[in-house]
């Protein structure tokens, strides 16, 4: 007599979800966004390059009587970005309009574009770059050149690091202010930095990979400002009289665009004391000392910085 063996249903295998790539958007100097996800008629193709680690230049000294060399330093060089795209039009006229508009928009004569790389988790990083080449065009057979065209866009970023959205901080002379910072941690939660008074200390965490350069803005009343990064040991002192809350002093520490100006935009470089350093925020924690002489409860201090990263 045959023995009946129950047949169990085969296990259900759920295929792994396919990770979605980053969405690349070109923002032209006029502020128009060109998303490369097909929504603007432009599709990014596989083969994007230059969005990960920067290229480094090492400096070494050599001696004729010593083997090898002596390493002296390193710096990141300009970054070249390569983005392959296909422009698709439903008609010849549509293809021409999109191609012509994109060529005109990203022209380096108009200024620097911003390349935005947005990840599926919602985070995004940006880099400023100028168009170099790639849209010269080579029309082929069939629909190529009639309804679609492929290009390999090359951009060059003078500043080789990506940056994220700006992080603002505020301090006041009176009530306690609380500012939430997106500091990555094991629990993924936000950390909180508090400053009880403008005359005192505070800690700021730079979540980036490299130094970040803050922009400071103070509103009066005040007569002198002393800013010290206790972590790096660098400081700057400015002697400037601001009599009312409408009187301000802005200090931009960004290399290539450093400035010290008042509310009217007048240059106030001479307010800096000798030996000053327009110091940056180093990666991770920065212990700061913020001292403002002649301040009242109306005095305020603000700092904005953009974390910088070695990749998108």
QUIQUIUR-V868921 format. One line per field, one symbol per residue. phi: phi as a letter, one per 40 degrees, with the letter a starting at -180 (. if undefined). burial: b if it has 24 or more other ideal C-beta (glycine too) atoms within 12 Angstrom, else e. A space follows every 50 residues. Layout:
phi=???
burial=???
This chain:
phi=.cccbcccccccbcccccccccccbbbcdcgccbccbgcbgbbcbchcbg cbcccbbbbbbbbcbbcgabcbiaaccdbbbbbcbbbbbcbccccccccc ccdcccdccchccbcbbbcdcgcabbacabcbahbcgacbcgccgbbaab abcbbbbcccbcbbccbcbbbbcbccbbbcbcccaccgcccbbbbcacci babbbccccbdbbcbbbbbccababbbbccccgbaabbbacbcbcccbbb bbccdgadabbcccgccbdcccccgcbcccccdgcbcbbbbbcgcbcccb bbbbabdbbcac
burial=eeeeeeeeeeeeeeeeeeeeebbbbbbbeeeebbbbeeebbbbbbeebeb beebeeeeeeeeeeeeeeeeeeeeebeebbbbbbbbbbbeeeeebeebbe bbbebbeeeeebbbbbbbeeeeebbbbbbbbbebbeeeeeeeeeeebbbb bbbbbbbebbbbbbeebebbbbbeeeeebebbbeeeeeeeeebebebbbe ebbbbbbbbbbbbbbbbbbbbbbbbbbbbebbeebbbbebebeeeebbbb bbbbeeebbbbbeeeeebeebbeeebebbbbbbeebebbbbbbbbeeebb bbbbbbbbbbbb
